[in-house]
């Protein structure tokens, strides 16, 4: 490790241990970035003196939200270079995640990077190496790890052993048409203050396309669609619940059946096989109406009972446990849900920056849940069973 970065790490840990407000730069000031900005300011633990985006309109919006003294940048590298920043949030489109995160870690910054952390094994391994080499704190934005219904259900029925041995879990994330944002009127021509070449960055070079800019979700190279961009939410929940790492194999079925304005499937089903003797399935589609409480969740079946969690329910039965009918005291149990918010994982990140501890979804655990989706994407692409390769393992 370079002496400068090492000494910077020691100084950072000592100063932040005094519980001063953490200085964070925001890279990517679109809708998700502005949401994270709002949530991190609510914690009262951080200031955001630097915001960055390729569109001047979004930069100005974020700067106004960040408050007096905040500066705006077109070039993310100028944010990373600032010596007065402790950390950065990376809320760019997915195809930028790996490059910016590695550069920020190498500059001595702690990082919150939105999910999916990466699309490919080499990029994920690069982030892990940079985090280790620079002793940085990384949080990946799979916010289910901090949501009440997932956390309480895990603590009550999995951590206690009540579920017994589990051989199957199913996950789903339907009603995904709501993720598609239609371009506002007048966007046939690129706005003057939007740097399209900079937005494309390491992705494929194409002419201005408002559909790609406002809905990268639909496109393989910029988001990864329902497999990478959406599946990671609930696949990560399965990894969290069962302590999973690399899957052994994946198969997938689906296609672009109904919505032809994309290159990612509008219906997808995949299955992951794990060496622990567990299969995890995922089902998703873009046809049904958004906003349904049952539109996403996870169900696990074990020798002790069945546990179901509805991701978007805030009702008193957002999670439900049905014990084995032959078990003593086999009364069903239910518990409440909370909002689908990133507040808990942002606070966890800030607390870990102060303590230098490990976050709820650090880079190594995020690597394996993300690579489970990568394996499924490969199975869909090749229309074949795809097995895990040893070179994708993280070194000890």
C-alpha positions as CSV (number, residue, x, y, z in Angstrom):
1,X,0.0,0.0,0.0
2,X,1.3,3.5,-0.8
3,X,2.5,5.3,2.3
4,X,0.4,8.4,1.5
5,X,-2.9,6.4,1.3
6,X,-2.0,4.4,4.5
7,X,-1.3,7.5,6.5
8,X,-4.4,9.1,5.2
9,X,-6.4,6.0,6.3
10,X,-5.0,6.3,9.9
11,X,-5.8,10.0,10.0
12,X,-9.3,9.5,8.6
13,X,-10.1,6.8,11.2
14,X,-8.7,8.9,14.1
15,X,-10.6,12.1,13.1
16,X,-13.9,10.3,12.2
17,X,-13.7,8.5,15.5
18,X,-14.4,11.8,17.1
19,X,-17.9,11.7,15.5
20,X,-17.6,14.8,13.4
21,X,-19.9,15.2,10.5
22,X,-18.8,13.2,7.4
23,X,-18.2,15.1,4.2
24,X,-19.6,13.3,1.2
25,X,-19.5,14.0,-2.5
26,X,-22.5,12.9,-4.7
27,X,-21.6,11.5,-8.1
28,X,-24.7,11.1,-10.2
29,X,-27.5,13.6,-9.4
30,X,-30.5,12.0,-11.2
31,X,-33.6,10.9,-9.4
32,X,-31.9,8.1,-7.4
33,X,-28.9,10.4,-6.5
34,X,-31.2,13.1,-5.3
35,X,-33.2,10.6,-3.2
36,X,-30.0,9.4,-1.6
37,X,-28.9,13.0,-1.0
38,X,-32.1,13.8,0.8
39,X,-31.9,10.6,2.9
40,X,-28.2,11.1,3.9
41,X,-28.9,14.7,5.0
42,X,-31.8,13.5,7.1
43,X,-29.3,11.5,9.2
44,X,-27.7,14.6,10.6
45,X,-24.4,12.8,10.3
46,X,-23.1,14.2,7.0
47,X,-22.7,17.2,4.8
48,X,-22.6,17.1,1.0
49,X,-20.4,19.9,-0.2
50,X,-19.9,18.5,-3.7
51,X,-22.4,17.3,-6.3
52,X,-21.7,16.0,-9.8
53,X,-23.8,15.2,-12.9
54,X,-23.5,15.3,-16.7
55,X,-26.6,17.4,-17.0
56,X,-26.5,21.0,-15.7
57,X,-30.2,20.9,-14.7
58,X,-29.7,17.9,-12.4
59,X,-26.5,19.4,-11.0
60,X,-28.3,22.6,-10.1
61,X,-31.1,20.7,-8.5
62,X,-28.7,18.7,-6.3
63,X,-26.7,21.7,-5.4
64,X,-29.8,23.5,-4.1
65,X,-30.8,20.4,-2.1
66,X,-27.3,20.1,-0.6
67,X,-27.5,23.6,0.8
68,X,-25.3,26.6,1.2
69,X,-21.7,26.2,0.1
70,X,-22.2,23.2,-2.0
71,X,-20.3,23.2,-5.3
72,X,-21.3,21.4,-8.5
73,X,-19.1,19.5,-11.0
74,X,-19.4,18.1,-14.4
75,X,-16.3,15.9,-14.0
76,X,-16.5,13.2,-11.3
77,X,-12.7,13.1,-11.0
78,X,-12.7,16.6,-9.6
79,X,-15.0,15.4,-6.8
80,X,-12.7,12.4,-6.1
81,X,-9.7,14.6,-6.0
82,X,-11.0,16.9,-3.3
83,X,-8.9,16.4,-0.2
84,X,-11.7,17.7,2.1
85,X,-14.1,14.9,1.3
86,X,-14.2,11.7,3.3
87,X,-16.5,9.7,1.0
88,X,-18.5,9.6,-2.1
89,X,-21.9,8.2,-3.2
90,X,-21.9,6.7,-6.7
91,X,-25.4,6.9,-8.0
92,X,-24.6,6.9,-11.7
93,X,-26.0,4.5,-14.3
94,X,-24.7,1.0,-13.7
95,X,-22.1,1.0,-16.5
96,X,-20.1,3.7,-14.6
97,X,-20.1,2.0,-11.2
98,X,-16.9,0.0,-11.4
99,X,-14.6,2.7,-12.8
100,X,-15.7,5.4,-10.5
101,X,-15.8,3.2,-7.4
102,X,-12.2,1.9,-8.0
103,X,-10.9,5.4,-8.6
104,X,-12.6,6.7,-5.5
105,X,-11.2,3.9,-3.3
106,X,-7.7,4.4,-4.7
107,X,-8.0,8.1,-3.8
108,X,-8.7,7.2,-0.2
109,X,-12.5,7.7,-0.2
110,X,-15.1,5.5,1.4
111,X,-17.8,4.6,-1.1
112,X,-21.6,4.0,-1.2
113,X,-22.3,2.6,-4.6
114,X,-25.8,1.8,-5.9
115,X,-26.8,-1.7,-6.8
116,X,-25.9,-3.7,-8.8
117,X,-22.3,-3.0,-7.8
118,X,-21.0,-4.3,-11.2
119,X,-22.1,-6.4,-14.1
120,X,-19.0,-8.6,-14.6
121,X,-16.6,-10.6,-12.3
122,X,-13.4,-8.7,-13.3
123,X,-15.0,-5.4,-12.3
124,X,-16.3,-6.8,-9.0
125,X,-12.9,-8.2,-8.2
126,X,-11.2,-4.9,-9.0
127,X,-13.5,-3.2,-6.4
128,X,-12.7,-5.8,-3.8
129,X,-8.9,-5.4,-4.4
130,X,-9.1,-1.6,-4.2
131,X,-11.2,-1.7,-1.0
132,X,-8.7,-4.1,0.7
133,X,-5.6,-2.3,-0.5
134,X,-6.8,1.1,0.7
135,X,-8.7,-0.1,3.8
136,X,-11.9,1.6,2.7
137,X,-15.5,1.2,3.9
138,X,-17.9,0.2,1.1
139,X,-21.7,-0.1,1.2
140,X,-23.6,-1.4,-1.8
141,X,-27.2,-0.1,-2.1
142,X,-29.2,-3.4,-1.7
143,X,-31.5,-1.7,0.9
144,X,-33.4,-4.8,1.7
145,X,-30.7,-5.6,4.3
146,X,-32.0,-2.7,6.3
147,X,-35.7,-3.0,5.8
148,X,-37.8,-4.0,8.8
149,X,-39.7,-6.9,7.4
150,X,-36.5,-8.7,6.1
151,X,-34.4,-8.0,9.2
152,X,-37.1,-9.0,11.7
153,X,-38.1,-12.2,9.8
154,X,-34.5,-13.3,9.6
155,X,-33.9,-12.7,13.2
156,X,-37.0,-14.4,14.4
157,X,-37.2,-17.5,12.2
158,X,-33.8,-18.1,10.5
159,X,-31.2,-17.0,13.1
160,X,-33.1,-18.9,15.8
161,X,-33.2,-22.1,13.8
162,X,-37.0,-22.2,13.8
163,X,-37.1,-22.7,10.0
164,X,-35.0,-25.8,10.3
165,X,-33.3,-27.1,7.1
166,X,-34.3,-25.1,4.0
167,X,-34.0,-26.6,0.5
168,X,-35.8,-24.0,-1.6
169,X,-36.5,-20.3,-1.7
170,X,-38.4,-18.4,-4.4
171,X,-38.2,-14.7,-5.1
172,X,-40.2,-12.5,-7.4
173,X,-40.2,-8.9,-8.5
174,X,-43.2,-8.2,-10.8
175,X,-45.0,-5.0,-11.9
176,X,-41.8,-3.6,-13.3
177,X,-43.3,-1.3,-15.9
178,X,-43.2,1.4,-13.3
179,X,-39.4,1.6,-13.6
180,X,-39.7,2.8,-17.2
181,X,-39.5,6.6,-17.4
182,X,-40.9,8.2,-20.5
183,X,-38.8,11.2,-21.8
184,X,-40.3,14.6,-21.1
185,X,-41.7,16.4,-24.2
186,X,-39.1,18.1,-26.3
187,X,-36.3,15.6,-25.7
188,X,-36.0,14.5,-29.3
189,X,-33.0,16.8,-29.3
190,X,-30.4,16.6,-26.6
191,X,-30.5,19.4,-24.0
192,X,-27.7,21.9,-24.5
193,X,-26.4,21.4,-21.0
194,X,-26.2,17.6,-21.1
195,X,-22.9,16.0,-21.9
196,X,-24.0,12.8,-23.7
197,X,-20.5,11.6,-24.5
198,X,-19.6,11.8,-20.8
199,X,-22.8,9.9,-19.9
200,X,-21.9,7.1,-22.3
201,X,-18.4,6.9,-20.9
202,X,-17.3,3.2,-20.9
203,X,-20.5,2.1,-22.5
204,X,-21.3,1.6,-26.2
205,X,-21.1,4.8,-28.2
206,X,-24.5,5.7,-29.7
207,X,-26.2,8.9,-30.8
208,X,-28.4,10.8,-28.4
209,X,-31.3,8.6,-27.4
210,X,-33.7,10.0,-24.8
211,X,-35.1,6.5,-24.2
212,X,-31.7,5.3,-23.1
213,X,-31.0,8.3,-21.0
214,X,-34.3,8.4,-19.1
215,X,-34.7,4.6,-18.9
216,X,-31.3,2.9,-19.0
217,X,-33.1,0.1,-17.1
218,X,-34.3,-1.4,-20.5
219,X,-30.8,-1.7,-21.9
220,X,-28.3,-4.5,-21.4
221,X,-25.1,-2.4,-21.5
222,X,-26.3,0.5,-19.3
223,X,-28.3,-1.3,-16.6
224,X,-28.9,-5.0,-17.2
225,X,-32.7,-5.0,-17.1
226,X,-34.7,-7.2,-14.7
227,X,-31.9,-9.8,-14.2
228,X,-29.1,-7.5,-13.0
229,X,-30.9,-4.2,-12.1
230,X,-34.0,-5.7,-10.4
231,X,-33.1,-9.3,-9.5
232,X,-30.2,-8.2,-7.3
233,X,-32.7,-6.8,-4.7
234,X,-34.3,-10.1,-3.8
235,X,-31.4,-12.4,-4.7
236,X,-29.4,-10.4,-2.2
237,X,-32.1,-11.0,0.3
238,X,-31.7,-14.8,-0.2
239,X,-28.0,-14.4,0.2
240,X,-28.5,-12.4,3.4
241,X,-30.9,-14.9,4.9
242,X,-28.9,-18.0,4.2
243,X,-25.3,-16.7,4.2
244,X,-24.8,-17.7,0.6
245,X,-21.8,-17.0,-1.6
246,X,-21.1,-18.4,-5.1
247,X,-23.9,-20.4,-6.7
248,X,-22.9,-23.7,-8.4
249,X,-25.0,-23.1,-11.5
250,X,-27.8,-21.2,-13.1
251,X,-30.5,-21.8,-15.8
252,X,-32.9,-19.2,-17.2
253,X,-35.9,-18.8,-19.5
254,X,-37.7,-15.7,-20.8
255,X,-37.5,-13.3,-23.6
256,X,-38.6,-10.0,-25.2
257,X,-42.2,-11.3,-25.7
258,X,-44.4,-8.2,-25.6
259,X,-42.3,-4.9,-25.3
260,X,-40.1,-4.4,-28.3
261,X,-38.5,-1.1,-27.2
262,X,-35.6,-2.8,-25.4
263,X,-32.8,-5.4,-25.6
264,X,-33.5,-7.0,-22.2
265,X,-36.3,-9.5,-21.5
266,X,-39.8,-8.3,-20.4
267,X,-40.4,-11.8,-18.8
268,X,-37.7,-13.7,-17.1
269,X,-37.4,-16.7,-14.8
270,X,-34.2,-18.1,-13.5
271,X,-33.0,-20.7,-11.0
272,X,-29.8,-20.7,-9.0
273,X,-28.3,-23.9,-7.5
274,X,-26.1,-23.6,-4.4
275,X,-23.6,-26.1,-3.0
276,X,-25.4,-26.0,0.4
277,X,-28.3,-28.1,-1.2
278,X,-30.5,-25.0,-1.9
279,X,-32.2,-23.7,-5.0
280,X,-33.3,-20.1,-5.3
281,X,-35.7,-19.0,-8.1
282,X,-36.5,-15.6,-9.4
283,X,-39.5,-14.5,-11.5
284,X,-40.1,-11.1,-13.0
285,X,-42.2,-9.3,-15.7
286,X,-43.0,-5.9,-17.0
287,X,-46.7,-6.2,-17.8
288,X,-48.7,-6.0,-14.6
289,X,-49.6,-2.7,-12.9
290,X,-47.0,-1.1,-10.6
291,X,-47.7,-0.2,-7.0
292,X,-49.0,-3.6,-5.9
293,X,-48.0,-4.6,-2.3
294,X,-47.3,-8.2,-3.4
295,X,-45.2,-7.2,-6.4
296,X,-41.9,-8.3,-4.8
297,X,-40.7,-10.6,-2.1
298,X,-39.2,-13.9,-0.9
299,X,-40.6,-17.1,0.3
300,X,-38.5,-19.8,2.0
301,X,-39.6,-23.4,2.8
302,X,-37.9,-25.4,5.5
303,X,-38.5,-28.4,7.7
304,X,-39.8,-26.1,10.4
305,X,-42.2,-24.0,8.4
306,X,-42.7,-21.5,5.6
307,X,-41.6,-17.9,5.8
308,X,-42.9,-15.2,3.3
309,X,-41.9,-11.5,3.1
310,X,-43.6,-8.9,1.0
311,X,-41.0,-6.2,0.1
312,X,-43.4,-3.4,-0.5
313,X,-46.0,-4.1,2.2
314,X,-46.1,-1.9,5.3
315,X,-49.1,-3.8,6.7
316,X,-49.0,-5.7,10.0
317,X,-48.6,-8.9,8.1
318,X,-45.8,-7.9,5.8
319,X,-43.9,-11.0,6.9
320,X,-45.7,-14.3,7.7
321,X,-44.5,-17.5,9.2
322,X,-46.5,-20.7,9.0
323,X,-45.0,-23.4,11.2
324,X,-45.0,-27.1,10.3
325,X,-48.5,-28.4,11.0
326,X,-47.0,-31.3,13.1
327,X,-44.9,-29.0,15.2
328,X,-46.1,-28.1,18.8
329,X,-47.6,-24.7,19.1
330,X,-47.9,-24.4,15.4
331,X,-49.8,-21.0,15.4
332,X,-49.0,-18.8,12.3
333,X,-47.1,-15.6,13.1
334,X,-47.1,-12.3,11.3
335,X,-45.1,-9.1,11.6
336,X,-45.1,-5.5,10.3
337,X,-43.2,-4.0,7.4
338,X,-41.5,-0.7,6.9
339,X,-40.9,1.6,3.9
340,X,-38.7,0.5,1.0
341,X,-36.1,3.0,2.1
342,X,-32.3,3.3,1.9
343,X,-32.2,5.2,5.3
344,X,-31.0,2.3,7.3
345,X,-28.1,1.3,5.0
346,X,-27.0,4.9,4.6
347,X,-26.9,5.3,8.3
348,X,-25.0,2.0,8.7
349,X,-22.5,3.2,6.1
350,X,-21.9,6.5,8.0
351,X,-21.5,4.7,11.3
352,X,-19.0,2.3,9.8
353,X,-17.0,5.2,8.3
354,X,-16.7,6.4,11.9
355,X,-16.0,3.0,13.5
356,X,-14.1,1.6,10.5
357,X,-16.3,-1.5,10.8
358,X,-17.9,-3.6,8.0
359,X,-21.2,-2.5,6.5
360,X,-24.4,-4.5,6.1
361,X,-23.7,-5.1,2.4
362,X,-19.9,-4.6,2.0
363,X,-18.1,-5.2,-1.3
364,X,-17.4,-8.9,-0.7
365,X,-20.9,-10.0,0.2
366,X,-22.3,-7.8,-2.6
367,X,-19.9,-9.4,-5.1
368,X,-21.4,-12.8,-4.7
369,X,-25.1,-11.8,-4.7
370,X,-24.3,-9.6,-7.8
371,X,-22.4,-12.5,-9.5
372,X,-25.4,-14.8,-8.9
373,X,-27.4,-12.4,-11.1
374,X,-24.4,-12.4,-13.6
375,X,-24.6,-16.2,-13.8
376,X,-28.3,-16.0,-14.5
377,X,-27.7,-13.4,-17.2
378,X,-25.2,-15.7,-18.8
379,X,-27.7,-18.5,-18.7
380,X,-30.3,-16.4,-20.4
381,X,-27.8,-15.1,-23.0
382,X,-26.5,-18.6,-23.9
383,X,-29.8,-20.5,-23.4
384,X,-27.9,-23.1,-21.4
385,X,-27.0,-24.2,-17.9
386,X,-24.0,-22.1,-16.8
387,X,-21.7,-23.3,-14.0
388,X,-19.6,-21.2,-11.7
389,X,-15.9,-21.0,-12.5
390,X,-13.1,-21.1,-10.0
391,X,-11.5,-17.9,-11.4
392,X,-14.6,-16.0,-10.3
393,X,-13.9,-16.8,-6.6
394,X,-12.6,-14.0,-4.4
395,X,-9.2,-14.7,-3.0
396,X,-9.1,-15.3,0.8
